[in-house]
Amino acid sequence: MDHRADAREFLASRRARLTPEQAGIEPSGGRRRVAGLRRDEVARLAGVSVDYYTRLERGNLAGVSDSVLDAIARALALDRAEHDHLHDVARTANEAGSARRRAKPPIAEAVRPELQYLLDAITGAPAFVSNTRMDLVAANALGFALYSEMYAGEARPANHSRFIFFDPRAHTFYPDWERAADVNVAILRRDAGRNPHDRQLAELIGELSMRSDDFRTRWAEHNVRRHYTGAKQFVHPAVGLLELTFQAIELQGDPGYSMTVYPAVPGSASDEKLRLLATWAATEGLPRLTTR
C-alpha cells in the first residue's frame, strides 16, 4: 500500500467536504475553485503556515508533532475515528524514515481454548471473535447459526468483507446492504491505518479492490469508523428479520482480536426469534466453529 498517497488523499478528502461556513470563517477572497476549504484556510484555522500545511497534505508527515496533528484535526472538524486515523498515518510516515521496518506477523486464525469457553458460556445471544481482517475465527452456537450463510462457502476463515462484496446472498442478509458495505469499508480503512505493515490485510484490500467496483468506490472515499456499539438488522433464511443491538470489545489479552455480542431487546420479537434460531441450529445439526 502507498501510505504517503493514503495520507495525502485522506487530508484532501476531509478538506474538500468542509465549507468555510461550516468551519465558521469568512471565505478567502477571489473566485473559489474548490468545493471545500482552501489549503490556506485550513492552515489559518490550524495555526500553521500555508507552506507547512501544503507539505503535510502532500503526504510528507515525517516529523510532524502530535500538537500540530491535533490542530489540523480541529481545523478539519474530524471525528474521533478520523482524528485517530490521522495520527496513525502520521506514525507510519515517521516510521518510513527508519532503515528497516518489520512487517507485522500474521494473526493466528485459531483462538485460545479459554476464549472459546467464554464464547460458549454466552448462550442467549450470537457472539463471535474476529481479527483485523474481519475474519470470523471463532463463534458460539448462535453466532455460527446467525452467520450460517457466510459459513456456507468452502473458504476458511469466513470473512465479513468477502461475504458482503462477493456473495449475492449478502444483499438479502443485510436489509440495508449499502450501509453494511459503507461500514465494512470504513472499518477496514481504519484497521489498515492502525496496522500499516499487515501483509495479509493489504492482500485482502487488494483482492477486494480488484474484484469489486462497489468496494473500490467506497475505498476511494477514505472514510473511517469506530464500530463498537449500535444496532443492526439481519434477514436470516430460517427465522426472518432480526433486530439486534451489538457491543464489540477489543480483547486486550489477545491483540488483533475483538469479540462482538448481538443481544436482542428482552421480550422483543427478535428475542423470541433468537430462541427459534437456536432450535433451528440444533435441528439442522450445523457444524460448530471451534478451536477444540
Contacts in CASP RR format, 6 or more apart in sequence:
PFRMAT RR
TARGET T0000
AUTHOR 0000-0000-0000
METHOD contacts of the structure
MODEL  1
MDHRADAREFLASRRARLTPEQAGIEPSGGRRRVAGLRRDEVARLAGVSV
DYYTRLERGNLAGVSDSVLDAIARALALDRAEHDHLHDVARTANEAGSAR
RRAKPPIAEAVRPELQYLLDAITGAPAFVSNTRMDLVAANALGFALYSEM
YAGEARPANHSRFIFFDPRAHTFYPDWERAADVNVAILRRDAGRNPHDRQ
LAELIGELSMRSDDFRTRWAEHNVRRHYTGAKQFVHPAVGLLELTFQAIE
LQGDPGYSMTVYPAVPGSASDEKLRLLATWAATEGLPRLTTR
1 192 0 8 1.000
1 196 0 8 1.000
1 202 0 8 1.000
1 205 0 8 1.000
3 89 0 8 1.000
3 92 0 8 1.000
3 93 0 8 1.000
3 96 0 8 1.000
3 196 0 8 1.000
4 59 0 8 1.000
4 60 0 8 1.000
4 93 0 8 1.000
4 96 0 8 1.000
5 59 0 8 1.000
6 89 0 8 1.000
6 192 0 8 1.000
6 193 0 8 1.000
6 222 0 8 1.000
7 59 0 8 1.000
7 61 0 8 1.000
7 89 0 8 1.000
7 90 0 8 1.000
7 92 0 8 1.000
7 93 0 8 1.000
8 57 0 8 1.000
8 58 0 8 1.000
8 59 0 8 1.000
9 220 0 8 1.000
9 222 0 8 1.000
10 85 0 8 1.000
10 86 0 8 1.000
10 89 0 8 1.000
10 222 0 8 1.000
11 56 0 8 1.000
11 57 0 8 1.000
11 59 0 8 1.000
11 72 0 8 1.000
11 76 0 8 1.000
11 86 0 8 1.000
12 57 0 8 1.000
13 221 0 8 1.000
13 222 0 8 1.000
14 76 0 8 1.000
14 78 0 8 1.000
14 82 0 8 1.000
14 222 0 8 1.000
15 36 0 8 1.000
15 37 0 8 1.000
15 39 0 8 1.000
15 42 0 8 1.000
15 57 0 8 1.000
15 76 0 8 1.000
16 34 0 8 1.000
16 35 0 8 1.000
16 36 0 8 1.000
16 37 0 8 1.000
17 35 0 8 1.000
17 36 0 8 1.000
18 36 0 8 1.000
18 37 0 8 1.000
18 76 0 8 1.000
18 77 0 8 1.000
19 35 0 8 1.000
19 36 0 8 1.000
19 37 0 8 1.000
20 26 0 8 1.000
20 27 0 8 1.000
20 28 0 8 1.000
20 36 0 8 1.000
20 37 0 8 1.000
20 41 0 8 1.000
22 77 0 8 1.000
23 37 0 8 1.000
23 41 0 8 1.000
23 45 0 8 1.000
23 75 0 8 1.000
23 77 0 8 1.000
25 41 0 8 1.000
25 44 0 8 1.000
25 45 0 8 1.000
27 41 0 8 1.000
28 38 0 8 1.000
28 40 0 8 1.000
28 41 0 8 1.000
32 38 0 8 1.000
37 45 0 8 1.000
37 76 0 8 1.000
39 50 0 8 1.000
39 53 0 8 1.000
39 54 0 8 1.000
39 57 0 8 1.000
40 50 0 8 1.000
42 53 0 8 1.000
42 72 0 8 1.000
42 75 0 8 1.000
42 76 0 8 1.000
43 49 0 8 1.000
43 50 0 8 1.000
43 52 0 8 1.000
43 53 0 8 1.000
43 54 0 8 1.000
45 74 0 8 1.000
45 75 0 8 1.000
46 53 0 8 1.000
46 68 0 8 1.000
46 71 0 8 1.000
46 72 0 8 1.000
46 74 0 8 1.000
46 75 0 8 1.000
47 71 0 8 1.000
47 75 0 8 1.000
48 68 0 8 1.000
48 71 0 8 1.000
48 72 0 8 1.000
53 72 0 8 1.000
56 64 0 8 1.000
56 68 0 8 1.000
56 72 0 8 1.000
59 93 0 8 1.000
60 93 0 8 1.000
61 89 0 8 1.000
61 90 0 8 1.000
61 93 0 8 1.000
61 94 0 8 1.000
62 93 0 8 1.000
62 94 0 8 1.000
62 96 0 8 1.000
62 97 0 8 1.000
63 93 0 8 1.000
63 94 0 8 1.000
64 90 0 8 1.000
64 93 0 8 1.000
64 94 0 8 1.000
66 87 0 8 1.000
69 86 0 8 1.000
69 87 0 8 1.000
69 90 0 8 1.000
70 83 0 8 1.000
72 86 0 8 1.000
73 82 0 8 1.000
73 83 0 8 1.000
73 86 0 8 1.000
76 82 0 8 1.000
78 86 0 8 1.000
80 226 0 8 1.000
81 186 0 8 1.000
81 190 0 8 1.000
81 224 0 8 1.000
81 225 0 8 1.000
81 226 0 8 1.000
82 224 0 8 1.000
84 190 0 8 1.000
84 194 0 8 1.000
84 224 0 8 1.000
84 226 0 8 1.000
85 189 0 8 1.000
85 190 0 8 1.000
85 193 0 8 1.000
85 224 0 8 1.000
88 193 0 8 1.000
88 194 0 8 1.000
88 196 0 8 1.000
89 193 0 8 1.000
89 196 0 8 1.000
92 193 0 8 1.000
92 196 0 8 1.000
95 101 0 8 1.000
95 196 0 8 1.000
101 197 0 8 1.000
102 197 0 8 1.000
103 197 0 8 1.000
103 198 0 8 1.000
103 199 0 8 1.000
104 195 0 8 1.000
104 197 0 8 1.000
104 198 0 8 1.000
104 199 0 8 1.000
106 198 0 8 1.000
106 199 0 8 1.000
106 200 0 8 1.000
107 131 0 8 1.000
107 132 0 8 1.000
107 133 0 8 1.000
107 198 0 8 1.000
107 200 0 8 1.000
107 256 0 8 1.000
107 257 0 8 1.000
109 131 0 8 1.000
109 135 0 8 1.000
109 137 0 8 1.000
109 156 0 8 1.000
109 157 0 8 1.000
110 137 0 8 1.000
110 138 0 8 1.000
110 291 0 8 1.000
111 129 0 8 1.000
111 137 0 8 1.000
111 138 0 8 1.000
111 254 0 8 1.000
111 257 0 8 1.000
111 291 0 8 1.000
112 254 0 8 1.000
112 291 0 8 1.000
113 291 0 8 1.000
113 292 0 8 1.000
115 129 0 8 1.000
115 138 0 8 1.000
115 251 0 8 1.000
115 254 0 8 1.000
115 257 0 8 1.000
115 259 0 8 1.000
116 138 0 8 1.000
116 290 0 8 1.000
116 291 0 8 1.000
116 292 0 8 1.000
118 259 0 8 1.000
119 127 0 8 1.000
119 128 0 8 1.000
119 129 0 8 1.000
119 138 0 8 1.000
119 139 0 8 1.000
119 140 0 8 1.000
119 259 0 8 1.000
120 140 0 8 1.000
120 141 0 8 1.000
122 140 0 8 1.000
122 142 0 8 1.000
122 261 0 8 1.000
123 140 0 8 1.000
123 141 0 8 1.000
123 142 0 8 1.000
124 142 0 8 1.000
124 263 0 8 1.000
124 274 0 8 1.000
124 278 0 8 1.000
125 142 0 8 1.000
125 244 0 8 1.000
125 261 0 8 1.000
125 262 0 8 1.000
125 263 0 8 1.000
125 264 0 8 1.000
125 274 0 8 1.000
126 139 0 8 1.000
126 140 0 8 1.000
126 142 0 8 1.000
126 143 0 8 1.000
126 145 0 8 1.000
126 146 0 8 1.000
126 147 0 8 1.000
126 244 0 8 1.000
126 261 0 8 1.000
126 262 0 8 1.000
126 274 0 8 1.000
127 139 0 8 1.000
127 140 0 8 1.000
127 142 0 8 1.000
127 143 0 8 1.000
127 259 0 8 1.000
127 260 0 8 1.000
127 261 0 8 1.000
127 262 0 8 1.000
128 136 0 8 1.000
128 138 0 8 1.000
128 139 0 8 1.000
128 140 0 8 1.000
128 143 0 8 1.000
128 147 0 8 1.000
128 259 0 8 1.000
128 260 0 8 1.000
129 136 0 8 1.000
129 137 0 8 1.000
129 138 0 8 1.000
129 139 0 8 1.000
129 251 0 8 1.000
129 257 0 8 1.000
129 258 0 8 1.000
129 259 0 8 1.000
129 260 0 8 1.000
130 136 0 8 1.000
130 137 0 8 1.000
130 160 0 8 1.000
130 257 0 8 1.000
130 258 0 8 1.000
130 260 0 8 1.000
131 137 0 8 1.000
131 256 0 8 1.000
131 257 0 8 1.000
131 258 0 8 1.000
132 191 0 8 1.000
132 194 0 8 1.000
132 195 0 8 1.000
132 198 0 8 1.000
132 201 0 8 1.000
132 256 0 8 1.000
133 159 0 8 1.000
133 161 0 8 1.000
133 191 0 8 1.000
133 198 0 8 1.000
133 200 0 8 1.000
133 201 0 8 1.000
133 204 0 8 1.000
134 159 0 8 1.000
134 160 0 8 1.000
134 161 0 8 1.000
134 184 0 8 1.000
134 187 0 8 1.000
134 188 0 8 1.000
135 157 0 8 1.000
135 158 0 8 1.000
135 159 0 8 1.000
135 160 0 8 1.000
136 147 0 8 1.000
136 150 0 8 1.000
136 151 0 8 1.000
136 157 0 8 1.000
136 158 0 8 1.000
136 159 0 8 1.000
136 160 0 8 1.000
136 289 0 8 1.000
137 157 0 8 1.000
137 257 0 8 1.000
138 289 0 8 1.000
138 290 0 8 1.000
138 291 0 8 1.000
139 147 0 8 1.000
139 289 0 8 1.000
141 278 0 8 1.000
141 281 0 8 1.000
141 282 0 8 1.000
141 288 0 8 1.000
142 274 0 8 1.000
142 277 0 8 1.000
142 278 0 8 1.000
142 281 0 8 1.000
143 262 0 8 1.000
144 151 0 8 1.000
144 281 0 8 1.000
144 286 0 8 1.000
144 287 0 8 1.000
144 288 0 8 1.000
144 289 0 8 1.000
145 277 0 8 1.000
145 278 0 8 1.000
145 280 0 8 1.000
145 281 0 8 1.000
145 286 0 8 1.000
146 234 0 8 1.000
146 236 0 8 1.000
146 242 0 8 1.000
146 262 0 8 1.000
146 277 0 8 1.000
147 158 0 8 1.000
148 236 0 8 1.000
148 237 0 8 1.000
148 238 0 8 1.000
148 281 0 8 1.000
148 286 0 8 1.000
149 163 0 8 1.000
149 167 0 8 1.000
149 169 0 8 1.000
149 170 0 8 1.000
149 173 0 8 1.000
149 237 0 8 1.000
150 158 0 8 1.000
150 159 0 8 1.000
150 160 0 8 1.000
150 163 0 8 1.000
150 167 0 8 1.000
150 173 0 8 1.000
151 158 0 8 1.000
151 289 0 8 1.000
152 169 0 8 1.000
155 162 0 8 1.000
158 289 0 8 1.000
159 204 0 8 1.000
160 184 0 8 1.000
161 184 0 8 1.000
161 188 0 8 1.000
161 204 0 8 1.000
161 208 0 8 1.000
161 215 0 8 1.000
162 207 0 8 1.000
162 208 0 8 1.000
163 169 0 8 1.000
163 170 0 8 1.000
164 170 0 8 1.000
164 174 0 8 1.000
164 177 0 8 1.000
164 180 0 8 1.000
164 181 0 8 1.000
164 184 0 8 1.000
165 181 0 8 1.000
165 184 0 8 1.000
165 208 0 8 1.000
165 211 0 8 1.000
165 212 0 8 1.000
165 214 0 8 1.000
165 215 0 8 1.000
166 211 0 8 1.000
166 212 0 8 1.000
170 177 0 8 1.000
170 180 0 8 1.000
171 177 0 8 1.000
172 235 0 8 1.000
173 234 0 8 1.000
173 235 0 8 1.000
173 236 0 8 1.000
174 180 0 8 1.000
174 233 0 8 1.000
174 234 0 8 1.000
174 235 0 8 1.000
175 233 0 8 1.000
175 234 0 8 1.000
175 235 0 8 1.000
175 241 0 8 1.000
176 233 0 8 1.000
181 214 0 8 1.000
181 215 0 8 1.000
181 218 0 8 1.000
182 218 0 8 1.000
182 223 0 8 1.000
183 225 0 8 1.000
183 227 0 8 1.000
185 215 0 8 1.000
185 218 0 8 1.000
185 219 0 8 1.000
185 221 0 8 1.000
185 223 0 8 1.000
186 218 0 8 1.000
186 223 0 8 1.000
186 224 0 8 1.000
186 225 0 8 1.000
186 227 0 8 1.000
187 225 0 8 1.000
187 227 0 8 1.000
188 201 0 8 1.000
188 204 0 8 1.000
188 205 0 8 1.000
188 219 0 8 1.000
189 219 0 8 1.000
189 222 0 8 1.000
189 223 0 8 1.000
189 224 0 8 1.000
189 225 0 8 1.000
190 224 0 8 1.000
190 225 0 8 1.000
190 226 0 8 1.000
191 201 0 8 1.000
192 198 0 8 1.000
192 201 0 8 1.000
192 202 0 8 1.000
192 205 0 8 1.000
195 201 0 8 1.000
205 219 0 8 1.000
208 215 0 8 1.000
208 216 0 8 1.000
208 219 0 8 1.000
209 215 0 8 1.000
209 216 0 8 1.000
209 219 0 8 1.000
227 248 0 8 1.000
228 247 0 8 1.000
228 248 0 8 1.000
228 249 0 8 1.000
229 245 0 8 1.000
229 246 0 8 1.000
229 247 0 8 1.000
229 248 0 8 1.000
230 245 0 8 1.000
230 246 0 8 1.000
230 247 0 8 1.000
231 243 0 8 1.000
231 244 0 8 1.000
231 245 0 8 1.000
231 246 0 8 1.000
232 243 0 8 1.000
232 244 0 8 1.000
232 245 0 8 1.000
232 246 0 8 1.000
232 262 0 8 1.000
233 241 0 8 1.000
233 242 0 8 1.000
233 243 0 8 1.000
233 244 0 8 1.000
234 241 0 8 1.000
234 242 0 8 1.000
234 244 0 8 1.000
235 241 0 8 1.000
235 242 0 8 1.000
236 242 0 8 1.000
236 273 0 8 1.000
236 277 0 8 1.000
238 276 0 8 1.000
238 277 0 8 1.000
238 280 0 8 1.000
239 273 0 8 1.000
239 276 0 8 1.000
239 277 0 8 1.000
239 280 0 8 1.000
240 273 0 8 1.000
241 270 0 8 1.000
241 273 0 8 1.000
242 264 0 8 1.000
242 270 0 8 1.000
242 273 0 8 1.000
242 274 0 8 1.000
242 277 0 8 1.000
243 264 0 8 1.000
243 265 0 8 1.000
243 268 0 8 1.000
243 269 0 8 1.000
243 270 0 8 1.000
244 262 0 8 1.000
244 263 0 8 1.000
244 264 0 8 1.000
244 270 0 8 1.000
245 262 0 8 1.000
245 263 0 8 1.000
245 264 0 8 1.000
245 265 0 8 1.000
246 260 0 8 1.000
246 261 0 8 1.000
246 262 0 8 1.000
246 263 0 8 1.000
247 260 0 8 1.000
247 261 0 8 1.000
247 263 0 8 1.000
248 258 0 8 1.000
248 259 0 8 1.000
248 260 0 8 1.000
249 258 0 8 1.000
249 259 0 8 1.000
249 260 0 8 1.000
250 256 0 8 1.000
250 257 0 8 1.000
250 258 0 8 1.000
251 257 0 8 1.000
251 258 0 8 1.000
251 259 0 8 1.000
264 270 0 8 1.000
264 271 0 8 1.000
264 273 0 8 1.000
264 274 0 8 1.000
265 271 0 8 1.000
END
